[in-house]
Amino acid sequence: MKHLARIGFWLLVLAIGLFSIFPFYYAIVSSFRSGAELFSVAYLPQRLDFSNYAAVFERQPFGRNILNSILVAGSVVAVSLGLGITAAYAFGRIAFRGRSLLLMTILAVSMFPQVAVLSGMFELIRSLGLYNTLPGLILANLMLTLPFTVWVLTTFMRELPKEIEEAAYVDGATPWIVVRRVFLPLMAPAAVTTGLLAFIVSWNEFLFALTFTLTNEQRTVPPAIALMSGSTAYELPWGTIMAASVIVTLPIIALVLVFQRKIVAGLTAGAVKG
Amino acid sequence: MSGAIAGTGVPAPSLVRARRSSLTRSRIRAAWLFIAPTLVILTLIAGWPLARTIWFSFTDASLNSLDDYDFIGFENYLANYDGEWLGLLTEPDWWHSVWNTVWFTAISVSIETVLGIVVALILNAAFPGRGLMRAVILIPWAIPTVVSARMWNWMLHDQFGVINDMLLRLGLIAAPITWTANPDTALWTVVMVDVWKTTPFMALLILAALQMLPGDIYEAARVDGVHPVRVFFRVTLPLIKPALLVAVIFRALDSLRVFDLIYVLTANSRDTASMSVYARQQLVDFQEVGLGSAASTLIFLIIALLIVITLALGRVRLGEDPR
């Protein structure tokens, strides 16, 4: 009975592991196969053929798409963290009237359905002359990352002991100096966590990127992959699509594996979207 | 205001209070300065577009003439032309998308909750390789939704897909299934991919709750010889219920606005279109900004209502004073 339970437990662990990894594994296997090879199913890689990886960059400006994604996600993270840390200090450490209400409003914004602002955002971005540009996407993505950045950082701020800033205030420091000299270093780990989550959200964002860009050169990775098509509408270049998928997923998986603990801490602190 | 009276080392009590209140006032001023940029930006990129979307829903604006439109009241929602009712609320496709979204949310969140608990219980047990396992289950969560939709698209391919191949080899099906094109299986396919992608999130939230449980309860239960299944339903489940509820609500709110997964996995099919897919289709593909905005506004109202309920439930925790 005891042995049976053990075997059952390990089978379950194995099943969960396989279910989690298999799609990505299969994408890698498929990315090394091309042409008629793809018309049969292979469970194991047979040879390393990088022609699909070359084709990704030849047939469309995929390098440009990756650069766009990095620029957009990087800027979004920088702005979110900069604004988020100062705002979180105010929300987490200072009692002022209307604080709870404001914080709740910000939390509510982070639960907004993106589509609810779509036409208004389209008009805003076009009237600012930002349609089909990266700054337009940065602006739009801030709506997704800024609220939860503030929220998660506030949660972390509240956990720090009260004595920290009191000494600084007794010495006559201004709130701005307290944030910069006292809290910025203390918040560094939390900022890494939140920044990573914001990066992933922006890196994965699809609806805004699809709607607010027009040309291939301005697209970020998700719409580029979603709109990847072959020579005819019926014949999708699956090998190339899988190669592109592997290319953009590897760095994210590496980040997640390296920062696993931090990400989990951030997710549980803010219970942000997955 | 300067603090201590010159000559004496100890400030008078009234001055201490005055100094403290001046400090408090200056901190409150600083607080508003610190949150001002965030508030301005959020008003510009969330508040204003939302207000404009709601406004557009009362107009006949179209995408290529966004500056030139007329106010038409509730006609996008419901209007009577010569005895015939028209508008979004009479549109079967809209109601179909509402039904799809609600069905998708109910089924996928239920499955994710049950599987999430199972995975969390496993990861809470001590076994060699637990750290690795915790990293491995994060992989589906980290893969961009569009990419995972495409990966599954390929695995579910009706002719060359690996899923059909597996099932045929195991003798579970007699002929290949057109997973994403067949109306009977399409929405289940979407549910399956969503479960694959978001169960890790659920499991990790539940795991965090499990790890905060005091160990002595379990020790006592073990000494008393209580069956583990009974311990789970009588002790564990009630204790993690608050965390579980938060996780379920967050997932449900997320599922109600589902877009990427359905858009990429099943294209613009009417059988699987969610509310967000329907609204975007009206807005962008048909250029009907008025009608699309009306759909967006309804989605917003539905979700806003749920958010208000959520926040009301969680109010106690949020209203907590800072230390």
Interface residues (C-beta under 8 A of the other chain):
Chain A: F9 L12 V13 I16 G17 F19 S20 I21 P23 F24 Y26 A27 S30 L38 F39 S40 V41 Y43 L83 G84 T86 A87 Y89 A90 F91 G92 R93 I94 A95 F96 R99 S100 L102 L103 M104 I106 L107 A108 V109 M111 F112 P113 Q114 V115 A116 V117 L118 S119 G120 M121 F122 E123 L124 R126 L139 A140 L142 M143 L146 P147 V150 R158 P161 K162 Y169 T174 P175 W176 V179 I200 W203 N204 F206 L207 T211 V221 P222 P223 I225 A226 W238 I241 M242 S245 V248 T249 I252 I253 L255 V256 L257 Q260 I263 V264 L267 T268 A271 V272 K273 G274
Chain B: L23 S26 R27 I28 A30 A31 W32 F34 I35 P37 T38 L39 I41 L42 L44 I45 A46 W48 P49 L50 A51 R52 T53 F56 A61 L63 L66 V118 V119 I122 A125 F127 G129 M133 R134 A135 V136 I137 L138 I139 P140 W141 A142 I143 P144 T145 V146 V147 S148 A149 R150 M151 W152 W154 M155 H157 Q159 F160 G161 V162 D165 W196 K197 T198 P200 F201 L204 L205 A208 V246 A247 F250 R251 L253 D254 L256 R257 F259 D260 Y263 V264 M275 S276 A279 R280 L283 V284 V289 G292 S293 S296 T297 I299 F300 I303 A304 I307 T310 L311 L318 G319 D321 P322 R323
